[in-house]
Amino acid sequence: MTSEEILAQFGPRESMEYDVVIVGGGPAGLATAIRLKQLNPDASVVVLEKGSEPGAHILSGAVMDPRAITELFPNWQELGAPLHQAVTGDDVLFLSETGSTRTPDWLVPRNFHNHGCYVISLSDVVKWMAQQAESLGVEIFPGFAAAEVLYDEQGRVKGVATGNMGLGKDGQPSDHFQLGMELLGKYTVFAEGARGHLGKQLLAKFRLTEGKDTQTFAIGIKELWEIPADKAQPGKVVHTAGWPMEGDTFGGGFLYHLADNKVTLGFVIGLDYSNPYLSPFEEMQRWKTHPAIRAHLEGGKRIGYGARAINNGTPQALPKTVFPGGALIGCDAGYLNAARIKGSHAAIKSGMLCAEALAPALVAGRAQDELSAYPEAFEQSWLNEELQQTRNFKLWFKKGKTTGQLMAGIEHWLLPKLGVANPPWTLHNHKADHEALRPAAECARISYPKPDGKLSFDRLSSVFISNTNHEENQPAHLTLKNDSVPVQVNLAKFAGPESRYCPAGVYEFVPVEGGSGERLQINAQNCVHCKTCDIKDPTQNIVWVTPEGGGGPNYAGM
């Protein structure tokens, strides 16, 4: 049944009205809710979170710059915020296949300076922020996925509808069917993270990207390890460049020592890579076998795994962030600072700026108009100043690894030494990541070593420790515009890249039963909601839609 047919038979949906509806319970969405209630305790605010609880879908490195959270909660230490481990040292390593070269401290560019920052679990920080929000009177609905944007007669956003529950795989209501409900607000704020499902629709409907650069993304693959006490170096931060990446591929590794003998580590690869045989998951597994990384992990145990698409965060690609009835914040807009490998402080600050525009609008009795004060405040903020300083970082690497490293040194080491805060030039990008893949016939195959089960692992065992689960009897949330394209185009021309760029084993090409050739099998149960397929599919034939609320990964300590 179509959505319209379901509504005709089971509707109308129940509705609840609020001053502000926030879609996404990550750092940006919660910061918006918290700041608004600080400014206007009488405002009614609801946060929808598709994960089973706040923090369940949150994945980040993460080294946090505390500047924004200190503005939000000057007494965050007294309140028990889980920022426990200050950074104690930075290593920036250039890797060859077997060796490594450490950058002398005096040569480390400013974007890699982490003094005053904290090594954190962002999922733990988000859980704490949710507690603070609820103590201020914010309503949080975990396990509810916002599946549809609602518009009034004038085309203004008036709220969202949650997804229906209890639909079978065939799309028919089951015995457990429950109609979604409508959350209506004077303003609706979208904080879904990178490549937000509804945010993507809003960008198109309101033409928010007109005159802007094309956004680019990366995939970050992360693991959490418990290591022997004699290997623990609490607060040590390691970043790597070089091997195993080829010269034309943007990528690098991170390894951070938490307290309690824990290490969080991962690998980030720009989704503008060109070789369809490249597998980000396998590159990350291979990276861990390098002697410089192995030394931190040997004798330890892997206890967590996850993956997430990441904005590359150039302000040139930042869309218009407001439209009639709402706003985009955090990574739904693209505020991440790729050069610093940090997004949580930017997400929190953008949420605060949005809240500071919402509060006077509500007092003035406004509704469903454009919050122009929000982008205007961003233009005057330290966040804009910071992003302007790093605006070219990712784009230089599109010109090759050597050029990228050279210009990163010039813009983030030499110019600051000369008293020049911002580079006097601006690069631009107008090519989407999915357009970068070359035909398989033009590319070299990549042979990856088999996992050893000690340092390196396969996808399925990795997905298992991400605690990913979906109700099996529901419509697939990974949809195809055309069922023939995966075999006739993606497999034939690009050697089936979806079987490699997905870090969760969702896409497999398997033999046709009782016939010849292959077909694409979609194992939606494995999906960790990273959104890579929605970004990298060369034909843009895959469309990620929201599954039932509460499904997906359930990250702990990530």
C-alpha positions as CSV (number, residue, x, y, z in Angstrom):
1,M,0.0,0.0,0.0
2,T,1.1,3.5,-0.7
3,S,1.4,6.1,2.1
4,E,-1.7,7.8,0.7
5,E,-3.7,4.5,0.7
6,I,-2.6,3.8,4.3
7,L,-3.7,7.3,5.4
8,A,-7.0,6.9,3.6
9,Q,-7.7,3.6,5.4
10,F,-6.3,4.2,8.8
11,G,-6.1,8.0,9.1
12,P,-6.1,10.7,10.2
13,R,-2.9,10.6,12.2
14,E,-2.8,11.8,15.7
15,S,-1.0,15.1,16.1
16,M,0.9,17.0,18.9
17,E,1.7,20.6,18.7
18,Y,4.9,22.3,20.0
19,D,6.7,25.6,19.7
20,V,9.7,23.8,18.2
21,V,10.1,20.3,16.8
22,I,13.7,19.1,16.5
23,V,14.6,16.1,14.2
24,G,17.7,14.3,15.6
25,G,18.9,13.9,19.1
26,G,22.6,14.4,18.4
27,P,24.8,17.2,19.7
28,A,23.3,19.8,17.4
29,G,19.7,18.9,18.0
30,L,20.1,18.7,21.8
31,A,22.2,21.9,21.9
32,T,19.3,23.7,20.2
33,A,16.8,22.3,22.6
34,I,18.9,23.1,25.7
35,R,19.8,26.7,24.6
36,L,16.2,27.5,23.7
37,K,15.0,26.3,27.1
38,Q,17.7,28.3,28.8
39,L,16.5,31.4,27.0
40,N,12.8,30.7,27.2
41,P,11.8,28.1,29.8
42,D,8.2,28.4,28.7
43,A,8.9,27.2,25.1
44,S,7.6,23.7,24.4
45,V,10.3,21.7,22.7
46,V,10.3,18.1,21.4
47,V,13.3,16.1,20.1
48,L,12.7,13.0,17.9
49,E,15.5,10.5,17.9
50,K,15.4,7.5,15.6
51,G,17.9,5.5,17.7
52,S,16.7,3.3,20.5
53,E,18.0,5.9,23.0
54,P,20.0,9.1,22.7
55,G,23.5,8.3,21.7
56,A,22.6,4.9,20.1
57,H,23.4,6.1,16.6
58,I,26.2,8.6,17.5
59,L,29.6,7.8,16.1
60,S,32.6,10.1,16.1
61,G,36.4,9.9,16.7
62,A,36.4,11.9,18.9
63,V,38.6,14.7,20.1
64,M,36.3,17.5,21.3
65,D,37.2,21.2,21.4
66,P,35.3,22.2,24.6
67,R,34.7,25.8,23.4
68,A,31.0,25.3,22.4
69,I,30.0,23.1,25.3
70,T,31.6,25.6,27.7
71,E,29.4,28.3,26.2
72,L,26.4,26.1,26.6
73,F,27.2,24.9,30.1
74,P,30.0,27.0,31.7
75,N,29.8,24.6,34.7
76,W,29.9,21.4,32.7
77,Q,32.5,19.9,35.0
78,E,30.3,20.4,38.0
79,L,27.4,18.9,36.1
80,G,29.4,15.8,35.4
81,A,29.8,16.0,31.6
82,P,31.8,13.0,30.4
83,L,34.8,14.9,29.3
84,H,37.3,13.1,31.5
85,Q,40.5,12.7,29.5
86,A,42.4,15.8,28.4
87,V,44.7,15.5,25.4
88,T,48.3,14.9,26.7
89,G,50.2,14.7,23.5
90,D,50.0,14.8,19.7
91,D,51.7,12.5,17.1
92,V,51.3,13.3,13.4
93,L,52.8,10.4,11.5
94,F,53.6,9.9,7.8
95,L,53.4,6.2,7.0
96,S,55.2,4.2,4.4
97,E,54.3,0.5,4.0
98,T,56.6,-0.5,6.9
99,G,57.9,2.6,8.4
100,S,56.7,5.9,9.9
101,T,58.1,9.5,10.3
102,R,56.9,11.6,13.2
103,T,56.4,15.3,12.4
104,P,58.4,17.4,14.9
105,D,56.2,19.3,17.2
106,W,57.4,22.7,15.9
107,L,56.3,21.7,12.4
108,V,52.8,20.5,13.2
109,P,50.2,22.7,11.5
110,R,47.7,24.5,13.6
111,N,44.8,22.3,12.5
112,F,46.4,19.4,14.3
113,H,46.9,21.2,17.6
114,N,44.8,19.6,20.3
115,H,46.0,21.3,23.4
116,G,43.0,22.0,25.7
117,C,40.8,19.4,23.9
118,Y,39.4,16.2,25.3
119,V,39.3,12.6,24.1
120,I,35.7,11.5,24.5
121,S,33.0,9.1,23.6
122,L,30.5,11.3,21.8
123,S,27.7,8.8,22.4
124,D,28.3,9.2,26.1
125,V,28.4,13.0,25.8
126,V,25.1,12.9,23.9
127,K,23.5,10.8,26.6
128,W,24.5,13.3,29.2
129,M,23.2,16.2,27.0
130,A,19.9,14.4,26.8
131,Q,19.7,14.2,30.5
132,Q,20.4,18.0,30.8
133,A,17.7,18.7,28.2
134,E,15.1,16.6,30.0
135,S,15.9,18.4,33.3
136,L,15.1,21.6,31.5
137,G,11.7,20.3,30.4
138,V,12.5,19.1,26.8
139,E,10.5,16.1,25.7
140,I,12.6,13.5,24.0
141,F,11.0,10.7,22.0
142,P,13.6,7.9,21.3
143,G,12.8,5.2,18.8
144,F,10.7,7.5,16.6
145,A,12.0,8.2,13.1
146,A,10.9,11.3,11.3
147,A,9.9,9.9,7.9
148,E,8.0,12.8,6.2
149,V,8.2,16.6,6.1
150,L,4.8,18.2,6.5
151,Y,3.9,21.4,4.7
152,D,1.0,23.9,5.1
153,E,-1.1,25.3,2.2
154,Q,1.5,27.9,1.5
155,G,4.3,25.4,1.2
156,R,5.9,26.2,4.5
157,V,7.3,23.5,6.8
158,K,4.8,22.9,9.6
159,G,6.3,19.8,11.2
160,V,7.1,16.1,10.5
161,A,5.4,12.8,10.6
162,T,6.9,9.7,12.2
163,G,7.1,6.5,10.3
164,N,4.4,3.9,10.4
165,M,5.2,0.9,12.5
166,G,4.2,-2.7,11.8
167,L,4.3,-2.8,8.0
168,G,5.2,-6.1,6.5
169,K,7.9,-6.6,3.9
170,D,5.2,-6.3,1.3
171,G,4.2,-2.9,2.6
172,Q,0.9,-4.2,3.9
173,P,-0.2,-3.4,7.5
174,S,0.4,-6.4,9.8
175,D,-1.5,-7.2,13.0
176,H,0.9,-4.9,14.9
177,F,0.4,-2.0,12.6
178,Q,0.5,1.5,14.2
179,L,0.0,4.7,12.2
180,G,2.7,7.3,12.5
181,M,1.9,10.6,14.3
182,E,2.4,14.2,13.3
183,L,4.6,16.5,15.4
184,L,3.6,20.1,14.5
185,G,5.7,23.1,15.3
186,K,5.9,26.8,14.8
187,Y,9.4,26.0,13.6
188,T,11.0,22.6,12.8
189,V,14.8,22.2,13.1
190,F,16.6,19.4,11.2
191,A,19.6,17.8,12.9
192,E,19.9,14.4,11.2
193,G,23.6,14.3,10.7
194,A,25.5,14.1,7.4
195,R,23.3,13.3,4.4
196,G,20.1,13.6,6.3
197,H,17.2,11.9,4.7
198,L,14.7,14.8,5.2
199,G,17.5,17.4,4.9
200,K,18.3,16.1,1.4
201,Q,14.6,16.7,0.4
202,L,14.6,20.2,1.9
203,L,17.8,21.1,0.0
204,A,16.0,20.2,-3.2
205,K,12.6,21.6,-2.5
206,F,13.8,25.1,-1.4
207,R,16.8,25.1,-3.7
208,L,19.1,25.8,-0.8
209,T,22.3,24.9,-2.6
210,E,21.8,27.3,-5.5
211,G,25.0,29.3,-6.1
212,K,26.9,27.1,-3.6
213,D,29.7,24.6,-4.1
214,T,28.9,20.9,-4.3
215,Q,29.3,19.2,-0.9
216,T,31.7,16.3,-0.6
217,F,31.8,13.6,2.0
218,A,34.1,11.0,3.5
219,I,33.4,7.7,5.2
220,G,34.8,7.2,8.7
221,I,35.2,3.6,10.0
222,K,35.8,3.3,13.7
223,E,36.6,0.6,16.3
224,L,36.9,0.7,20.0
225,W,39.5,-1.5,21.7
226,E,40.4,-2.5,25.2
227,I,44.2,-2.8,25.5
228,P,46.7,-4.1,28.1
229,A,47.4,-1.6,30.9
230,D,51.1,-1.4,30.0
231,K,50.1,-0.1,26.6
232,A,47.8,2.6,27.8
233,Q,48.8,6.2,27.2
234,P,45.7,8.2,28.4
235,G,45.3,11.4,26.3
236,K,47.7,10.4,23.5
237,V,46.4,11.5,20.1
238,V,47.8,10.0,16.9
239,H,47.0,11.0,13.3
240,T,48.4,9.3,10.3
241,A,48.7,10.1,6.6
242,G,50.2,8.1,3.8
243,W,50.0,4.3,3.6
244,P,47.8,2.5,2.7
245,M,46.3,5.3,0.6
246,E,47.4,5.8,-3.0
247,G,48.5,9.2,-4.1
248,D,45.1,10.2,-5.6
249,T,43.0,9.2,-2.7
250,F,42.2,11.4,0.3
251,G,42.4,9.5,3.6
252,G,44.1,9.1,7.0
253,G,43.9,7.4,10.3
254,F,43.3,8.4,13.9
255,L,44.0,6.6,17.2
256,Y,43.1,8.2,20.5
257,H,43.9,6.8,24.0
258,L,40.9,7.2,26.3
259,A,41.0,6.5,30.1
260,D,40.4,3.0,31.5
261,N,42.8,1.2,29.0
262,K,40.5,2.0,26.0
263,V,41.7,3.1,22.6
264,T,39.4,4.5,19.9
265,L,40.7,4.4,16.4
266,G,39.6,4.6,12.8
267,F,40.2,5.5,9.2
268,V,38.6,8.3,7.1
269,I,38.5,8.0,3.3
270,G,37.1,10.8,1.0
271,L,34.2,9.5,-1.0
272,D,35.6,11.1,-4.1
273,Y,37.9,8.2,-4.7
274,S,38.1,7.0,-8.3
275,N,39.0,3.3,-8.2
276,P,35.8,1.1,-7.8
277,Y,37.9,-1.8,-6.5
278,L,38.8,0.3,-3.4
279,S,37.1,-0.9,-0.1
280,P,37.2,1.6,2.7
281,F,36.5,-1.2,5.2
282,E,39.5,-3.3,4.0
283,E,41.7,-0.2,3.9
284,M,41.0,0.4,7.6
285,Q,41.7,-3.3,8.4
286,R,45.0,-3.1,6.5
287,W,46.0,0.1,8.2
288,K,45.8,-1.5,11.6
289,T,48.5,-4.0,10.6
290,H,51.1,-1.2,10.2
291,P,53.8,-1.5,12.9
292,A,53.1,2.0,14.2
293,I,49.4,1.1,14.8
294,R,49.9,-2.5,15.7
295,A,52.1,-1.4,18.6
296,H,49.1,0.2,20.3
297,L,46.8,-2.7,19.9
298,E,48.6,-6.0,20.2
299,G,47.3,-8.1,23.1
300,G,44.1,-6.1,23.1
301,K,40.5,-6.9,22.3
302,R,38.1,-5.2,19.9
303,I,34.9,-4.3,21.7
304,G,33.1,-1.9,19.3
305,Y,32.7,-1.1,15.6
306,G,30.8,1.4,13.5
307,A,30.8,3.6,10.4
308,R,29.4,7.0,9.4
309,A,29.5,9.3,6.4
310,I,31.1,12.7,7.3
311,N,30.7,16.1,5.7
312,N,34.0,17.6,4.4
313,G,32.6,20.9,5.7
314,T,33.8,23.7,3.4
315,P,31.9,26.9,4.0
316,Q,31.8,27.4,0.2
317,A,29.4,24.4,0.1
318,L,27.3,25.4,3.1
319,P,23.7,25.7,1.9
320,K,21.3,28.3,2.8
321,T,20.3,27.0,6.2
322,V,16.9,28.5,6.7
323,F,13.6,28.2,4.8
324,P,9.9,29.0,5.6
325,G,9.2,27.2,8.9
326,G,12.6,25.7,9.7
327,A,16.4,25.4,9.7
328,L,19.2,23.0,9.0
329,I,21.9,22.6,11.8
330,G,25.0,20.5,12.5
331,C,26.1,18.0,9.8
332,D,22.7,18.2,8.2
333,A,23.9,21.5,6.9
334,G,27.6,20.7,6.7
335,Y,29.4,22.6,9.5
336,L,32.1,20.0,10.3
337,N,35.7,21.2,10.2
338,A,37.5,18.5,8.1
339,A,40.9,20.0,8.6
340,R,40.7,19.7,12.4
341,I,38.8,16.3,12.1
342,K,36.2,17.8,14.5
343,G,32.5,18.3,14.2
344,S,30.9,18.1,17.6
345,H,31.9,21.6,18.7
346,A,30.6,23.0,15.4
347,A,27.3,21.0,15.8
348,I,26.8,22.4,19.3
349,K,27.6,26.0,18.3
350,S,25.3,25.8,15.2
351,G,22.4,24.5,17.4
352,M,23.0,27.4,19.9
353,L,23.0,30.0,17.1
354,C,19.7,28.5,15.8
355,A,18.2,28.6,19.3
356,E,19.2,32.2,19.8
357,A,17.3,33.1,16.7
358,L,14.3,30.9,17.7
359,A,13.8,32.5,21.2
360,P,13.0,36.1,20.1
361,A,10.9,34.8,17.2
362,L,8.7,32.8,19.5
363,V,8.4,35.8,22.0
364,A,7.3,37.9,19.0
365,G,4.6,35.5,18.1
366,R,6.2,34.5,14.8
367,A,5.8,31.1,13.1
368,Q,6.6,29.4,9.8
369,D,8.8,32.2,8.6
370,E,12.5,32.3,7.8
371,L,14.8,32.6,10.8
372,S,17.2,35.0,9.0
373,A,18.8,35.9,12.3
374,Y,20.4,32.4,12.5
375,P,22.6,32.6,9.3
376,E,23.3,36.2,10.1
377,A,24.6,35.2,13.5
378,F,26.7,32.5,12.0
379,E,28.4,35.0,9.7
380,Q,29.6,36.9,12.8
381,S,30.5,33.8,14.9
382,W,33.8,32.2,15.8
383,L,32.6,29.1,14.0
384,N,32.5,30.9,10.6
385,E,35.9,32.4,11.3
386,E,37.3,28.9,12.1
387,L,35.7,27.3,9.0
388,Q,37.0,30.1,6.7
389,Q,40.5,29.4,7.9
390,T,40.2,25.8,6.8
391,R,38.1,26.3,3.8
392,N,40.6,24.9,1.3
393,F,42.0,21.9,3.2
394,K,40.0,19.1,1.5
395,L,40.0,20.8,-1.9
396,W,43.8,20.9,-2.1
397,F,43.9,17.1,-1.6
398,K,41.6,16.8,-4.7
399,K,44.7,17.9,-6.6
400,G,46.8,15.1,-5.2
401,K,48.4,14.0,-2.0
402,T,51.6,15.9,-2.5
403,T,49.8,19.2,-3.3
404,G,47.5,18.7,-0.4
405,Q,50.2,18.1,2.1
406,L,52.3,21.1,0.8
407,M,49.4,23.5,0.8
408,A,48.1,22.3,4.2
409,G,51.6,23.2,5.5
410,I,51.5,26.6,3.8
411,E,48.0,27.5,5.0
412,H,48.1,26.1,8.5
413,W,51.8,26.5,9.4
414,L,53.5,29.1,7.3
415,L,50.7,31.7,7.0
416,P,49.9,31.8,10.7
417,K,53.7,32.3,11.4
418,L,53.5,35.3,9.1
419,G,50.5,36.6,10.9
420,V,48.0,35.7,8.1
421,A,44.9,34.0,9.7
422,N,43.0,33.3,6.5
423,P,44.4,32.1,3.2
424,P,44.0,34.9,0.6
425,W,42.6,32.4,-2.0
426,T,39.6,30.2,-2.2
427,L,39.2,26.9,-4.0
428,H,35.9,25.6,-5.3
429,N,34.3,22.2,-6.1
430,H,31.4,21.5,-8.4
431,K,31.8,17.7,-8.8
432,A,29.8,15.3,-6.6
433,D,31.5,12.3,-5.1
434,H,29.5,9.8,-7.1
435,E,30.8,11.3,-10.3
436,A,34.4,10.4,-9.4
437,L,34.3,6.6,-10.0
438,R,36.2,5.5,-13.2
439,P,35.1,2.4,-15.1
440,A,36.6,-0.8,-13.7
441,A,38.4,-1.5,-16.9
442,E,40.5,1.6,-16.4
443,C,41.5,0.7,-12.8
444,A,43.9,-1.8,-11.1
445,R,42.3,-4.4,-8.9
446,I,43.2,-4.2,-5.2
447,S,44.2,-7.4,-3.4
448,Y,43.4,-7.2,0.3
449,P,44.8,-9.7,2.8
450,K,42.5,-12.1,4.6
451,P,41.6,-11.0,8.2
452,D,43.6,-12.7,10.9
453,G,40.9,-12.4,13.6
454,K,43.3,-10.6,15.9
455,L,44.1,-7.2,14.4
456,S,41.9,-7.4,11.3
457,F,38.4,-8.7,10.9
458,D,35.6,-9.4,8.4
459,R,32.5,-7.3,7.9
460,L,30.0,-9.6,9.5
461,S,31.9,-10.0,12.8
462,S,32.2,-6.2,12.8
463,V,28.5,-5.6,12.3
464,F,27.8,-8.0,15.1
465,I,29.7,-5.9,17.7
466,S,27.9,-2.7,16.5
467,N,24.7,-4.2,18.0
468,T,22.9,-3.5,14.8
469,N,19.3,-4.9,14.5
470,H,16.2,-4.1,12.5
471,E,12.8,-5.7,12.7
472,E,13.0,-8.1,9.8
473,N,9.4,-8.0,8.7
474,Q,9.4,-4.4,7.5
475,P,9.8,-2.8,4.0
476,A,13.4,-2.5,3.0
477,H,14.8,1.0,3.8
478,L,17.4,0.7,1.1
479,T,15.4,1.3,-2.0
480,L,16.3,1.2,-5.8
481,K,14.8,3.6,-8.3
482,N,15.4,1.0,-11.0
483,D,16.0,-2.7,-10.1
484,S,18.0,-3.4,-13.3
485,V,20.6,-0.7,-12.8
486,P,22.8,-2.6,-10.3
487,V,23.6,-5.4,-12.7
488,Q,23.3,-3.7,-16.0
489,V,25.3,-0.6,-15.1
490,N,27.0,-0.8,-11.7
491,L,28.3,-4.4,-12.1
492,A,29.0,-4.2,-15.8
493,K,30.8,-0.9,-15.8
494,F,32.1,-0.4,-12.3
495,A,32.5,-4.0,-11.1
496,G,29.7,-3.6,-8.5
497,P,31.3,-1.0,-6.2
498,E,28.4,-1.2,-3.7
499,S,29.7,-4.6,-2.5
500,R,32.9,-2.8,-1.5
501,Y,32.0,0.7,-0.4
502,C,29.4,-0.5,2.1
503,P,31.2,-1.2,5.5
504,A,28.4,-3.5,6.7
505,G,28.0,-6.2,4.0
506,V,24.6,-4.9,3.0
507,Y,25.1,-5.3,-0.8
508,E,26.1,-8.6,-2.3
509,F,26.1,-9.8,-5.9
510,V,25.0,-13.4,-5.9
511,P,24.3,-16.0,-8.6
512,V,20.8,-16.0,-10.0
513,E,19.0,-19.1,-8.7
514,G,18.3,-21.5,-11.6
515,G,19.6,-19.1,-14.1
516,S,22.7,-17.4,-15.4
517,G,24.4,-14.2,-14.3
518,E,24.2,-12.4,-11.0
519,R,21.7,-10.3,-9.1
520,L,22.0,-7.7,-6.3
521,Q,21.0,-9.0,-2.8
522,I,20.3,-6.3,-0.2
523,N,20.9,-7.4,3.4
524,A,19.1,-4.4,5.0
525,Q,19.3,-6.0,8.4
526,N,23.1,-5.3,8.5
527,C,22.7,-1.5,7.8
528,V,24.6,0.7,10.2
529,H,22.9,3.9,8.8
530,C,26.2,5.3,7.5
531,K,24.6,6.7,4.3
532,T,27.6,5.9,2.2
533,C,25.5,4.1,-0.4
534,D,23.2,7.1,-0.8
535,I,26.3,9.3,-1.5
536,K,28.6,7.0,-3.5
537,D,26.3,5.0,-5.8
538,P,27.6,6.0,-9.2
539,T,24.1,6.0,-10.8
540,Q,22.4,7.5,-7.7
541,N,20.0,4.7,-8.0
542,I,20.1,3.8,-4.3
543,V,17.9,5.9,-2.0
544,W,18.2,5.5,1.8
545,V,14.9,6.0,3.6
546,T,14.1,5.8,7.3
547,P,13.5,2.3,8.7
548,E,11.2,1.8,11.7
549,G,12.4,3.8,14.7
550,G,14.6,2.0,17.2
551,G,16.4,0.0,14.5
552,G,20.0,0.2,13.4
553,P,23.1,0.2,15.5
554,N,23.2,0.6,19.2
555,Y,26.6,2.0,19.9
556,A,28.0,1.8,23.4
557,G,31.0,4.0,24.4
558,M,31.6,5.0,20.7
